[in-house]
Amino acid sequence: MTLESKSLEAPNRAARTVTWTILGVNALLLIISIPDYRVSIDSGYHISLARWYAAHGTAWWDHINYGPGGRPNLQGPALHVAIAILGLILGGRPDSFILANAILAVAQWGAAMLTVLYFARRLGGDVAAMFAVALLAGSAFAAGSFYVGIPSGWLFISIPWAIYFFLEDRLVVATLITSAACYIHLGGFLTAPLGILVAAILERRWRALIIVGVATAILTSPYSIHFLTNLAWYRGRHGHEAAQLDPLTDILAIVGAIWLFRHPARHKFLLAWAAAPISWLLQDPNRFVAQSALAGSVIAGLFLAAMMDRIAVRAVRVALATVLVVLATIPSLIAEASWDAGLHFPLLEDWDQARELARVIDDHHLNNRLLAMYSSSAGPGIAVFTPVVLRKGHWVEVQPRHDPGDDLSAGAQTYVVPLAPDDSVLSSMSQAGLVQIYGGTSDCAVIDLLKRADPKTIVPVVSQILGDNADWLGDNAINNKMPPLADFVKLRSKKGLDARRVRMDQQRFRAGRMEIACLVYAYAVEDQSPRLAHQLRDVARGFGEMASFISDGDPVGFMSDARFELFKRNMLVFATAVKAAGSDPFEAPPVYGATGKLFDDFFGPEA
C-alpha cells in the first residue's frame, strides 16, 4: 500500500466524537440556510448557464454574456449540467435551479470535509483527523469557498482522489476522476494531471502515467478540442477578489509543510497533492490560498498530532488540543450562525433584486434588447429569472478580441444603472425626454435613452453633475469594507443593515449619476464625434463599475484604506479639472489625464 496507514493505532473515541460533532453542527447550520442560501457572485453566472442547459440540452456557445454576439462557452460543463438536472427534477422554475445549486453546494462542503477526514485519519489517525477537520470546517474563508458551491471546489476535491487511486494502481478510477476534474473546471486540465505527474515521478510509474494520460486525453477530447478551437477567445484574466486569509489554518499548514517535507520520500502522496494546484498561484492566488486549505488542513492536522505525541502529560495535551479546536472552529460557526440569524452581510448575490429587475424587463418586453448592467458580474443574476443578453458579462477570462457591442449606439441598449428610479438627476432627465424609466428597485433603475440631447445644452449640465458628485465622493466617501467588530454587531438587526445600505447608497448614487451623465452626453455627440462618444461610453461603464465597488456586497474588502484615500484624492482632482474645462470637458487634456488616472488607480493592480 502506497499511503502510510495508521489503521493499526488504537482508535481515539474522544477525537472521533469531537470530529463528528464539528461536522454535524456545521452541516446543520448550512442545511438550515438552504432556503435562503449564501452564494458567491459567480453563482448567477453558473445558474444562468445551468438554466440554458436545462432548456437547450447543450451550451457550446454562451448566448447570455458578451452580447450581441456572445462567445464560445469554455466553462467546464459538469456542475452546470448537474444543477440543470436537479433543477428540472425540483420543478424547473428559476427558484428550483437556485435551490438545486444550494443543495449541491452543501454536498460539495460535505465532500470536502469527508475528503479531509478520510486522508488525515488514514495518514495520521483520529487525532490528526480531528485537527484537520476542525481547521478546514472552522476556516470562514476556506470553508466558505467550498460551501458556496463553485466548480473549482469540486476540482480541488478531486485532486487527492485522482492521486490516491493512481498510487493504488486503480487506473480506471484514477482516469475517470481526472477526466471529471477537467469537465468540472478548465483548470482541471492542469491541476489534476499535474498531481498525477508528480506522483508518477516520485514513484517512477511511467507505464501507469501513460495509460492514465492517454485515456484521460481521449475522454476529455470533446472539451479540449472545443477549447483549442476557440483558444483565441481566451484571455486568462480573472475578476476581482478581495484578499482573504484564515491565519490559523494557513500558518499551521505552512509550518506543517516545512516539517513534513524535510523528508519528501516519506510523504509522496501529500507532496503530489500539495503540488498539484501550484499553477493557481499565477492565475488566481486568492482561490489557491482558499482551496489549497484542503491539503493544508491535512498537513496541519498531521503536524499537530505529531506535536501532541511529544507532550508527555495527558492533561496538557487535552487542554492544548481543546484550545486549538475551539479557536479553529469559532470563525466559521459565527459566520454560519449569523447568516441563519438573518445577518446576510456581505450579500454577494441579491436574488430579490435580480428577481425584481427581471420582472421589470419582462413587464416591458425588453428581453430582446441588449442589457448593459452597471456591474457586469451582476448581470447573470437577472438571467436566472428571465432570458437576457448582456452587454459584457461574467467570467472575463473569455472575451471577444473586438467586442461588437462597442460598435453599437448608446441608444441601442437598455441600461440597469445604480440609481433609484426616483433619483433627482434621473427624474430630471426623464422630464426632459432624454431617458425612459421603466422601474427598478430601491437602488437600481432600468432605463432606455430616448432621444439625443442638444450637445451645447447638455454639456454644462453634464459638467455640473460630474463636478458636484466627484467633489462629494472625494470629500465624503467611505471604504466599502468589513466594519469593526462593534459596528459589525449592529448589522445583526434589520435596522443596522438598512442604515448601512442607506449610507452606501449615498455614494453609490453619486457614481451612478456620473454614469448616466456620461451616457446622455455620449448619445448626444455620437453623430458628430464618434470617437468621443465611444470614450464617454467607456467612462460611463467605469463609473457604473465604480458604483458597485463602493456600495455592493461582493466587493466588500477589495480595496485597502490607502488605495481608497488615493481614489478620493483622484476624484477631487477630476472634479477640479471638469469644472475648469468649460465646453467639451472630455476634450480637455487635464480632464482626459485625470480620468485615466482615476480609473487606472481604482481598477488596476495595487502598488
C-alpha positions in Angstrom: 0.0 0.0 0.0 1.4 3.3 -1.1 -0.2 5.5 1.5 1.2 5.1 5.0 -1.7 3.8 7.1 -2.3 4.4 10.8 -5.2 2.0 11.0 -3.3 -0.2 13.5 -3.2 2.6 16.0 -5.7 2.4 18.8 -8.9 4.3 18.0 -9.3 7.6 19.9 -13.0 7.7 20.7 -12.9 11.2 22.1 -11.2 12.6 19.0 -13.8 10.9 16.8 -16.6 12.3 18.9 -15.2 15.8 18.5 -14.7 15.4 14.8 -18.2 14.3 14.1 -19.7 16.9 16.4 -17.8 19.6 14.4 -19.1 18.2 11.2 -22.6 17.7 12.5 -23.0 21.3 13.9 -21.6 23.0 10.8 -23.7 20.8 8.5 -26.8 21.5 10.4 -26.2 25.3 10.2 -25.7 25.0 6.4 -28.8 22.8 5.9 -30.9 25.3 7.8 -29.8 28.0 5.5 -30.7 26.2 2.2 -34.0 28.1 1.6 -32.0 31.4 1.6 -28.6 30.0 0.9 -25.3 32.0 0.8 -23.8 32.1 -2.6 -21.0 34.0 -4.4 -21.1 36.5 -7.2 -20.2 33.6 -9.5 -23.5 31.8 -8.7 -25.7 33.9 -11.0 -23.4 33.0 -13.9 -23.3 29.3 -13.1 -27.1 29.0 -12.5 -28.0 31.0 -15.6 -25.9 28.7 -17.7 -27.5 25.7 -16.0 -30.9 27.0 -17.0 -29.7 27.2 -20.6 -28.5 23.6 -20.4 -31.9 22.7 -19.0 -33.8 24.4 -21.8 -31.5 23.5 -24.7 -29.6 20.4 -23.8 -26.2 21.7 -24.8 -24.4 25.1 -24.5 -21.4 25.1 -26.8 -22.0 28.8 -27.2 -22.7 31.3 -24.4 -25.6 33.4 -25.7 -26.0 35.3 -22.3 -22.7 37.0 -21.8 -20.9 39.4 -24.2 -23.8 40.2 -26.4 -24.8 40.8 -29.0 -22.6 38.1 -30.5 -22.0 36.0 -27.4 -18.9 33.9 -27.0 -17.9 30.2 -27.0 -18.7 28.5 -23.7 -15.4 27.4 -22.4 -16.5 26.9 -18.8 -16.4 23.3 -17.6 -20.0 21.9 -18.1 -20.2 19.3 -15.3 -21.6 21.4 -12.5 -23.9 23.3 -14.8 -25.4 20.1 -16.1 -25.8 18.8 -12.5 -27.7 21.9 -11.5 -29.8 21.7 -14.7 -30.8 18.1 -14.0 -31.6 18.6 -10.3 -33.3 21.9 -11.1 -35.6 20.2 -13.5 -36.4 17.5 -11.0 -37.2 20.1 -8.4 -39.7 21.8 -10.8 -37.8 23.7 -13.5 -38.6 27.2 -12.2 -35.9 29.8 -11.6 -36.1 29.2 -7.8 -35.8 25.5 -8.5 -32.3 26.0 -10.0 -31.3 28.2 -7.2 -32.4 25.5 -4.7 -30.5 22.9 -6.8 -27.4 25.0 -6.6 -27.7 25.3 -2.8 -28.2 21.5 -2.3 -25.2 20.8 -4.5 -23.2 23.4 -2.6 -23.9 21.7 0.7 -22.9 18.4 -0.9 -19.6 20.0 -2.0 -18.9 21.1 1.5 -19.6 17.6 2.8 -17.4 16.1 0.2 -14.5 18.5 1.1 -14.9 17.7 4.8 -15.1 13.9 4.3 -12.1 14.0 2.0 -10.0 15.7 4.7 -11.4 13.3 7.3 -10.5 10.2 5.3 -7.0 11.2 4.3 -6.0 12.8 7.6 -7.2 9.7 9.6 -5.6 7.3 7.2 -2.2 9.1 7.3 -2.2 10.2 10.9 -5.0 8.6 13.0 -8.0 10.0 14.8 -6.3 13.0 16.4 -4.8 14.2 13.1 -8.3 13.9 11.6 -9.8 15.9 14.4 -7.4 18.7 13.9 -7.7 18.7 10.1 -11.5 18.8 10.2 -11.6 21.5 12.8 -9.2 23.7 10.8 -11.0 23.3 7.5 -14.6 23.4 8.8 -13.7 26.4 11.0 -11.9 28.4 8.4 -14.5 31.0 7.4 -12.8 31.8 4.1 -11.6 28.3 3.1 -14.8 26.5 4.2 -16.9 29.2 2.5 -15.1 28.7 -0.7 -16.4 25.1 -0.7 -19.9 25.6 0.7 -20.8 28.4 -1.9 -20.6 25.6 -4.4 -18.3 26.9 -7.2 -16.8 24.5 -9.8 -13.2 25.0 -8.6 -14.3 23.5 -5.2 -15.1 20.2 -6.8 -11.9 20.4 -8.8 -9.8 20.7 -5.6 -11.7 17.9 -4.0 -11.0 15.6 -7.0 -7.2 16.1 -6.8 -6.3 13.8 -3.8 -8.7 11.1 -5.0 -7.2 11.0 -8.5 -3.7 10.8 -7.0 -4.8 8.2 -4.4 -6.3 5.8 -6.9 -3.3 6.3 -9.2 -0.9 5.3 -6.5 -3.2 2.4 -5.6 -2.9 1.2 -9.2 -6.6 1.6 -9.8 -6.1 3.3 -13.1 -9.6 3.2 -14.4 -10.9 5.1 -11.4 -8.0 7.5 -11.5 -8.7 8.2 -15.2 -12.4 8.8 -14.6 -11.8 11.2 -11.7 -9.1 13.1 -13.6 -11.4 13.3 -16.6 -14.2 14.5 -14.4 -11.9 17.2 -12.9 -11.3 18.5 -16.5 -15.0 18.7 -17.2 -15.7 20.4 -13.9 -13.3 23.3 -14.5 -11.0 24.4 -17.2 -8.2 24.4 -14.6 -8.6 20.7 -14.3 -6.5 20.2 -17.4 -3.5 21.5 -15.5 -4.3 20.7 -11.8 -5.3 17.1 -11.5 -2.9 15.8 -14.2 -0.1 17.7 -12.6 -0.8 15.9 -9.3 -0.7 12.5 -11.1 2.5 13.5 -12.9 4.2 14.4 -9.6 3.1 11.1 -8.1 4.3 9.2 -11.1 7.7 10.9 -10.9 8.1 10.2 -7.2 7.0 6.6 -7.7 8.6 6.1 -11.1 5.3 4.7 -12.5 5.8 5.6 -16.2 3.6 3.0 -17.7 0.6 3.9 -15.4 1.2 7.6 -16.2 1.0 6.9 -20.0 -2.2 4.8 -19.6 -4.0 7.4 -17.5 -2.7 10.3 -19.6 -3.8 8.8 -22.9 -7.2 7.6 -21.6 -7.9 11.0 -20.0 -6.9 12.8 -23.3 -9.4 10.6 -25.2 -12.2 11.0 -22.6 -11.8 14.8 -22.5 -11.2 15.3 -26.2 -14.7 16.9 -26.9 -14.0 19.6 -24.3 -10.3 20.0 -25.1 -10.9 20.2 -28.9 -13.7 22.8 -28.3 -11.3 24.8 -26.1 -8.4 24.7 -28.5 -10.6 25.6 -31.5 -11.7 28.7 -29.6 -8.4 29.5 -28.0 -8.3 33.0 -29.5 -11.2 33.9 -27.2 -9.3 33.0 -24.0 -7.7 36.0 -22.2 -6.6 34.3 -19.0 -7.8 37.2 -16.9 -9.9 36.9 -13.8 -12.3 39.2 -12.0 -11.6 41.0 -8.7 -11.5 39.1 -5.4 -10.9 40.6 -2.0 -7.7 39.1 -0.5 -8.8 36.9 2.5 -6.8 34.7 4.8 -7.6 32.1 7.5 -4.5 32.8 9.7 -4.6 29.8 12.0 -5.1 27.3 9.2 -2.7 29.0 6.8 0.1 29.3 9.3 -0.2 25.8 10.6 -0.3 24.4 7.0 2.9 26.3 6.1 4.7 25.1 9.3 3.4 21.6 8.8 4.6 21.5 5.2 8.1 22.6 6.2 8.1 19.9 8.9 6.7 17.1 6.7 8.6 17.8 3.5 12.0 17.7 5.1 11.7 14.1 4.1 9.7 14.1 0.9 10.2 10.4 0.1 8.1 9.6 3.2 5.2 11.8 2.1 4.8 11.3 -1.6 1.1 11.4 -1.7 0.9 14.6 0.3 3.7 16.2 -1.8 1.8 15.4 -5.0 -1.4 16.7 -3.5 0.1 19.9 -2.4 2.0 20.5 -5.7 -1.0 19.9 -8.0 -2.7 23.3 -7.7 0.5 25.3 -7.9 -0.5 26.9 -11.3 -3.3 28.7 -9.5 -0.7 30.9 -7.8 -0.3 32.6 -11.1 -3.9 32.6 -12.3 -5.9 33.1 -9.1 -3.8 33.3 -6.0 -6.8 34.0 -3.7 -8.5 30.9 -4.9 -5.2 29.0 -4.4 -5.0 30.2 -0.8 -8.6 29.3 0.0 -9.0 25.9 -1.6 -5.4 24.6 -1.1 -6.5 24.6 2.5 -8.0 21.2 1.7 -4.5 19.7 1.6 -3.2 22.3 4.0 -5.6 21.3 6.8 -4.5 17.6 6.4 -0.8 18.6 6.6 -1.5 20.9 9.6 -3.5 18.1 11.3 -0.6 15.6 10.9 1.8 18.2 12.2 -0.4 19.0 15.3 -1.0 15.3 16.0 2.8 14.7 15.9 3.4 17.6 18.2 0.8 16.3 20.7 2.6 13.0 20.8 5.7 14.8 22.2 3.8 16.2 25.2 4.1 13.6 28.0 1.4 14.9 30.3 -2.0 13.9 29.1 -3.8 16.8 30.8 -1.6 19.3 29.0 -2.3 17.5 25.7 -6.0 17.6 26.2 -6.0 21.2 27.3 -3.9 22.3 24.3 -5.9 20.3 21.9 -9.2 21.8 23.3 -7.9 25.3 22.9 -6.8 24.7 19.3 -10.0 23.1 18.3 -12.1 25.8 19.8 -10.0 28.6 18.2 -10.2 26.8 14.9 -13.9 26.3 14.8 -15.1 29.6 16.0 -14.8 31.7 12.8 -17.0 29.6 10.6 -19.5 28.9 13.3 -20.0 32.6 13.8 -20.4 33.2 10.1 -22.9 30.4 9.6 -24.9 31.1 12.7 -25.1 34.8 11.9 -26.4 34.0 8.4 -29.1 31.8 9.8 -30.0 34.5 12.3 -30.6 36.9 9.4 -27.3 38.8 9.1 -26.9 38.5 5.4 -23.7 40.5 5.1 -21.9 40.7 2.9 -24.6 39.7 0.4 -22.7 38.7 -2.7 -25.7 37.8 -4.9 -29.0 39.6 -4.2 -31.7 37.2 -5.6 -34.5 39.5 -4.6 -33.1 42.4 -6.6 -32.3 40.2 -9.6 -35.9 38.8 -9.5 -37.4 42.3 -9.4 -35.2 43.6 -12.2 -36.2 40.6 -14.3 -39.9 41.3 -13.6 -39.4 44.9 -14.9 -37.7 43.6 -18.0 -40.5 41.0 -18.6 -43.3 43.5 -18.0 -41.9 46.0 -20.5 -40.8 43.3 -23.1 -37.2 44.3 -23.0 -35.8 40.7 -23.3 -34.6 41.3 -26.9 -32.7 44.5 -26.0 -29.0 44.3 -25.2 -28.8 44.7 -21.4 -25.9 46.9 -20.1 -25.6 46.2 -16.4 -23.8 48.8 -14.2 -21.8 45.9 -12.8 -21.2 43.2 -15.4 -20.8 40.4 -12.9 -24.2 41.1 -11.5 -26.0 40.7 -14.9 -26.2 36.9 -15.0 -28.3 37.0 -11.8 -31.1 38.6 -13.9 -30.6 35.8 -16.5 -31.5 33.3 -13.8 -35.1 34.7 -13.9 -35.6 35.8 -17.4 -33.8 35.5 -20.8 -31.5 38.4 -21.4 -28.4 39.1 -23.4 -25.7 41.1 -21.5 -23.5 43.8 -22.9 -20.5 42.5 -21.1 -20.8 39.6 -18.7 -19.2 37.4 -16.1 -16.1 35.1 -16.3 -13.9 37.6 -18.0 -11.3 35.0 -18.9 -13.2 34.5 -22.2 -13.9 37.6 -24.3 -14.1 38.6 -28.0 -10.9 40.3 -29.2 -13.1 43.0 -30.6 -16.5 43.3 -28.8 -19.2 44.1 -31.4 -21.1 45.8 -28.5 -18.5 48.6 -28.7 -19.8 49.5 -32.1 -23.4 49.9 -31.1 -25.1 53.2 -30.5 -25.7 54.1 -26.8 -29.4 54.2 -27.7 -29.4 50.6 -28.9 -29.0 49.2 -25.3 -31.2 49.0 -22.2 -29.4 50.0 -19.0 -29.5 49.0 -15.4 -28.0 51.9 -13.6 -27.1 52.2 -9.9 -29.7 54.7 -9.1 -33.2 54.6 -7.5 -35.9 55.1 -10.2 -36.9 58.3 -8.5 -33.4 59.8 -8.2 -33.5 63.5 -8.8 -30.9 63.5 -11.7 -32.6 60.6 -13.4 -36.0 62.2 -12.9 -34.9 65.5 -14.4 -33.5 63.7 -17.5 -36.8 61.8 -17.8 -38.8 65.0 -17.6 -36.5 66.4 -20.4 -37.5 63.4 -22.5 -33.9 62.1 -22.6 -34.5 58.8 -20.8 -37.3 56.3 -20.2 -37.5 54.9 -16.7 -39.2 51.5 -16.6 -38.9 50.9 -12.9 -36.4 49.0 -10.7 -35.5 48.5 -7.0 -34.6 50.9 -4.2 -31.1 51.3 -5.7 -31.3 50.1 -9.3 -33.2 51.5 -12.3 -34.0 50.0 -15.7 -33.8 52.7 -18.4 -33.5 53.4 -22.1 -32.1 56.5 -23.7 -35.0 58.1 -25.7 -33.5 60.9 -27.7 -30.3 62.8 -28.3 -29.8 65.9 -26.3 -28.5 69.1 -27.8 -24.8 68.9 -27.2 -24.5 72.6 -26.4 -27.3 72.5 -23.9 -26.3 69.2 -22.2 -22.5 70.0 -21.8 -23.0 72.4 -18.8 -25.5 70.0 -17.2 -23.1 67.1 -17.6 -20.2 69.2 -16.3 -22.1 70.2 -13.2 -23.2 66.6 -12.5 -19.7 65.3 -12.8 -18.1 68.0 -10.9 -20.5 68.1 -8.0 -20.7 64.4 -7.5 -17.0 63.9 -7.8 -16.5 66.6 -5.2 -18.9 64.8 -2.9 -17.2 61.5 -3.3 -13.8 63.0 -2.8 -14.9 64.6 0.5 -17.3 62.1 1.9 -16.9 58.5 0.5 -16.1 55.7 2.9 -14.4 52.5 2.1 -16.7 49.5 1.4 -15.0 47.1 3.8 -15.9 44.8 6.8 -16.8 47.1 9.7 -15.0 46.9 13.1 -16.4 44.3 15.5 -18.5 46.8 17.4 -20.2 48.1 14.3 -20.5 44.5 12.8 -22.6 43.5 15.8 -25.1 46.3 14.8 -25.6 44.6 11.4 -27.3 41.7 13.1 -30.5 43.8 13.1 -32.6 44.8 10.1 -32.3 48.3 11.3 -28.5 48.1 11.3 -28.4 46.6 7.8 -30.8 49.2 6.4 -28.7 52.0 7.9 -25.6 50.7 6.2 -27.4 50.3 2.9 -28.6 53.9 3.1 -25.1 55.2 3.8 -23.6 53.1 1.0 -26.4 54.2 -1.4 -25.4 57.8 -0.8 -22.1 57.2 -2.5 -23.5 54.6 -4.9 -25.9 57.2 -6.3 -23.2 59.8 -6.8 -21.2 57.4 -9.0 -24.5 56.4 -10.7 -25.3 60.0 -11.6 -21.9 60.3 -13.2 -22.6 57.2 -15.2 -25.9 58.5 -16.5 -24.5 61.9 -17.3 -21.8 60.3 -19.4 -24.3 58.1 -21.2 -26.6 61.0 -22.1 -23.5 63.0 -23.3 -22.2 60.1 -25.4 -25.6 59.7 -27.1 -25.7 63.4 -27.8 -22.4 63.5 -29.6 -22.5 60.2 -31.4 -23.0 61.5 -34.9 -20.6 64.4 -35.0 -17.9 62.9 -32.7 -18.0 59.1 -32.7 -14.5 58.8 -31.1 -15.6 61.0 -28.1 -18.9 59.1 -27.8 -17.0 55.8 -27.6 -14.7 57.2 -25.0 -17.7 58.5 -23.0 -19.4 55.1 -23.1 -16.3 53.5 -21.6 -16.1 56.2 -18.9 -19.8 55.7 -18.1 -19.2 52.0 -17.7 -16.3 52.7 -15.5 -18.4 54.9 -13.2 -21.0 52.1 -13.1 -18.5 49.5 -12.0 -17.1 52.0 -9.5 -20.6 52.4 -8.0 -20.6 48.7 -7.5 -17.2 48.6 -5.8 -18.1 51.3 -3.3 -21.5 50.0 -2.4 -22.3 46.4 -3.3 -21.7 43.3 -1.1 -19.4 41.4 -3.4 -16.5 43.8 -3.4 -16.5 44.3 0.4 -12.9 44.4 1.5 -11.5 44.6 -2.0 -9.7 48.0 -1.5 -7.2 48.9 1.1 -7.7 52.1 3.0 -4.6 53.6 1.4 -5.9 52.9 -2.1 -9.3 54.3 -1.2 -7.8 57.5 0.0 -6.0 57.7 -3.3 -9.3 57.2 -5.1 -10.8 60.1 -3.1 -7.9 62.4 -4.0 -8.2 61.4 -7.6 -11.9 62.3 -7.5 -11.1 65.8 -6.2 -8.6 66.3 -9.0 -11.1 65.0 -11.5 -13.8 67.4 -10.2 -11.4 70.4 -10.4 -10.4 69.5 -13.9 -14.0 69.2 -15.1 -15.1 72.5 -13.5 -12.2 74.3 -15.1 -12.6 72.7 -18.6 -15.6 74.7 -19.9 -17.2 73.3 -23.0 -16.5 69.7 -24.1 -14.8 68.8 -20.8 -13.6 65.4 -22.0 -11.7 67.0 -24.9 -9.6 69.0 -22.4 -6.2 67.4 -21.6 -6.5 67.9 -17.8 -9.8 66.1 -17.8 -8.5 63.3 -20.0 -5.5 62.8 -17.8 -7.5 63.0 -14.5 -10.0 60.4 -15.8 -7.3 58.0 -16.9 -5.5 58.2 -13.5 -8.8 57.9 -11.6 -9.7 54.6 -13.4 -6.1 53.2 -13.5 -5.6 53.7 -9.8 -9.0 52.4 -8.9 -9.2 49.2 -11.1 -5.5 48.5 -11.7 -3.3 46.3 -9.5 -2.5 47.7 -6.1 1.0 49.0 -5.8 
